[in-house]
Amino acid sequence: MVRPLPRLIQDAPVEALDFVVIVVFNVVFVGLVALALWPLGMMPLAARLAKAYAVLWGAVSFAHTALNMIQSILRVNIYDHPDAFVYSNIAVGVLLLPGWSAFAALAAREFSGGASFWVAALLYFVGFLASFVAWKVVCTFYRGHLYQLINLPVALVSFVLFALWPAAGRALYGWFFGLF
């Protein structure tokens, strides 16, 4: 039996709907970045962002699954050990988002070399927005308000930090970027 779309959406769990919305948001963001960078001849940055988002989705999925398994083995849950449960969930975003922000800052720096001030500003703005989208990806898996309130500044402040101090981003995460 075929049900109308509004009925399907009503029956879908909120988490599944949020997941679909964030995936679409991520794809649309990369598409808009590609359209914005196309006249500037910087389409490789959009392709690099798309590949990096695929890695981020995989890393967050893996970390979420691994952490759930560890929490299950150690019997850490929100009811019995709320502090360990919350802190371990926060740790995922705090560990993954600075890496993404370092990637975005270093990519913006690489592509802005020799560009005019306005093009460089656009590239850094794209990197800043890319860090925001990365935060939304992490929020897909860790939906709590506390996780979101902590991870948003982590993503955005670490982008600004690595944009101003690229040597720190390269020193901390350069080994990982060398894999791609």
N, C-alpha and C positions, 0 to 999 in steps of 0.2 A: 504494500500500500504506500502510495506517495503522499507525504504530508507537506503542506505549504511551508515555506521558509520561516515565517514568523513562529509557527508552531515548533519547528525544529530548533530554532534559537531559544525558545522558551523552555524546551525540554533539556537543552544542553547544559552541562554544569558550567558554572561561572568560570572555573579555571580553564576549561577547554576553550571557551569563547575568548577569554583573555589571551590565551596562547595564540589562537588564530589571528586576533587583532594585532598582536605584537609582531607576528611573522609578516603580516601584510604591511604593517607600518615600517618594518625593517626593509622589506623589498621596495616599497614606495620611496623610502628615504634614499636608498642606493640609486634608484632610478632618477630621482630628482637631482641628486649629486652628479650623476652622469650627464644629465641634460645641462646642468649649470656649467660643468667643466668642459663639455664638448667644444664650445666655441673657443675656449682657451687652449685647446690641444692637450688637455690633461686627463683624458679618459683613462689612462692607466691607473690613476689614483682611485677612480670609481671601481675598477676591476680589483684592485688591491683591497679596497674596503669590503667588497663582496666576499672575497676569499677569506679575509680576516673575520668577517661576521660568521661565516660558516665554521671557522675554527672556534670562535667564541661560543656559538651555540653548542658545539660538540664538547667544549671544555666545561661549560656550565652544566650540561646534561650529565657528563661523566662525574663531575664533582658532586652534583646533587644525588645521583644514584649511589656513589661510593659513600657519601656522608650518611645517607639513609641506611645503608647496610651496616656501617659502623655504629650508628646510633641504635639500630635494632639489636646488634650483637651485644652492645654494652648496656642495653635496656635504658637508654637515655630518651626520655620523651618529655613533652610539655607538662605532664602531670606529676611525674615522679622526680625529675631533675630539670626543672625549667631553666635554671641558670646555664647549665651545660648545654642544653638544647638550643637556647637562644644564642649563646656565644658561639657555638660551633656553626650555626647557620649564618651568623654575621660574618664569621671568618671567611666564608666562601667568597662573598662579595668584596670584602676588604683585601683579599689576596688576588682575585681575578681582575677587578676593575682598574687598579693602577697599571697593570700590565697592558690592558687595552688602551688606557689613556696614554701610556708611553708610546705605544704603536702609533696612535693617531697623531700625537705631537711630533714624533720623528718623521712620519710620512708627510705631514704638512710642511715640516722644515725642509725635507728633501725636495719636494716639488716646488717650494717657493724660492729655491735658490736661483738667483738671477731674475726673478720676476719683479714686476712693479709693486709698489706699496699696496695698491688696491687688490691686486691678484693675490699677494701674500696674505693680506687681511682676510680675503674670501677663503683661502685655503685653511687658515687657522680657525676661522668660524666654522667651516665644514668639519674640521677635527673636533672642535668643541661640541658641535651638535652630534657628531658620531659618538662621543663619550656619553652624551645624554641618552642616545639610542641604546648604547651598551648597558647603561643602567636599567633601561626598560627591559632588556633581555634578561638581566639578572632578576628583576622584579617579577618576571613571569614565573620563575621557580620559587622565589622567596617573596611572598605577597604581603607579609605583615608590615604594618606601618612603621614599626621600629626599624626593620631591615631597610625599608625604603628611605627613611629619614637619615640613616647612617650612610647608606651606600651612595646617595646622590652627591653629597659633598665630597665623598671619597673619589668618585668618578670625575667630577668637574674640577676640584682643587688639584687633583693629581695631573689632570691635563694641563692646567695653567702652570703648575710646578715644572713639568717636563718640557713644556713649550719655552719656559724661561731658562731652564737648566737642562738642556738636552743630553749633556754628558752623564747626568744621573740616570736618565732613562736608558741610555745606551749601556751604562755599566750594570744596571740592575736587570734589564730585560734583553739586551743585545744578543745574548746567546740564543734566546728563543727565536728572535727575528731572523737569525742566521739560518734557521731550519727551513725558512720559506724563501 
